Amino acid sequence: MLYQVYETQRSMFEPFAEFAQAAAKLYNNPISPFSQTALAHRISAAYDLIYRLGKDYEKPQFGIQSVQVLGADVAIQERVEINKPFCELKRFKRYTSDIEALKHLKQQPVVLLVAPLSGHYATLLRDTVKNLLADHKVYITDWKNARMIALSEGEFHLDDYVNYIQEFLKHLQNQYGNCHVISVCQPTVPVLAAVSLMASRGELTPYSMTMMGGPIDASRSPTAVNNLAMNKSYGWFENNVIFRVPLNFPGAGRRVYPGFLQHAGFVAMNPERHLKSHYDFFKDLIKGDNSNADNHRTFYDEYNAVLDMDADYYLETIKVVFQDMRLVKGTWDVKSLDGKIERVRPQDIKGTALLTIEGELDDISGSGQTQAAQGLCTGIKPSQMRHLEVPGAGHYGIFSGRRWREVVYPNVRDFILSHQPSVSDSLKADKLKAASVKKAPKKATLRSKPIAASSAASKRNNKRASSI
């Protein structure tokens, strides 16, 4: 019922939002007589803010047109590599006529970037993708909005998520021989499960896993998000936050956890910050500070665009990851595509290097939650494991923004490169040399397990981290 009420309210407010947008332009356009009236800027700013608060936010575009590689412009084309009922495996294909740049591109590692399925679209990782594209062949999981998926496509479970990841990894391995995988936030758990199952079967596993800000062990430094998931019963979630999609969507009748509830939860975590941000936007419009106003629009166009999650997947994630903690306890069984039940055993992973990354001020995945993966993956040599803690970084700061670009990404790039056997030594040397001349504003803590690394590449990584 709540979903129908929400949609009715949104539909009723939509004409007022459109009117507010038109009025804002009317009072702001220099050729309009209304713009010459007293308080025109204030009236325009007020209408613009009303429009922003009331508009419907659709799925954003990645919008990455090109990147720079060896000084050459490399064009980017998005294309769907695999289309599954609940997810697209999307590739960012790169094109250039520069011969040297083309040779360089062909030698670069292949990366599967697993985006979160936790309320926002994969475009939230736009900044992550853009940086990766300069040094990697990039694929991303672009999850679909459950309210747009017909009931005829069936249900979607946490086990299906794990199976999707395995299918995507095997697809890239068939194309390139092997690849690397990066998971951001929520997918750290299913990605670790997927690689563990592949290792247990004796299948090829990725060269490396990079896990960023995820709830591997939610009992460590629990946040408000963790506490909600752990303190409410499974029945409470099923009875209070699961609703059926209204009739005006393709997925009508599907049981989902609505995106608008997830968005409300995000805002409720820091209401003062969001109120201040909107008030600052209003003042920027009055002052004519279009740069800051555009930054506000860009951020909230992404932040306010949310998707629904299939109820089975959402509820199972709550139970398996946060309440029962089956991954940490070694009691998680996953149903494979052929119907076989398999136990998730991270200790079986041996040939895959592991990098875990956490933000010092992360209020979604607390300190130590991601690093817990290293304690589970006992089959990986200590010299093949690294942990990076980013000072001053919140949850979003480890994959987007200045700290991502200046602190996190250089370490991710070098870690992947150091575990990419197909990359020529000359390319590795060029990349490491280029990284050594870049300086970041604050030191990050990058450490191996144990601290003293045994390989030359590990020593270079530790030395480089100490200069950040």
Summary of the structure (lengths in Angstrom):
residues: 468
radius of gyration: 23.3
end to end distance: 52.0
largest distance: 74.5
contacts: 1554
relative contact order: 0.11
helix: 50%
strand: 17%
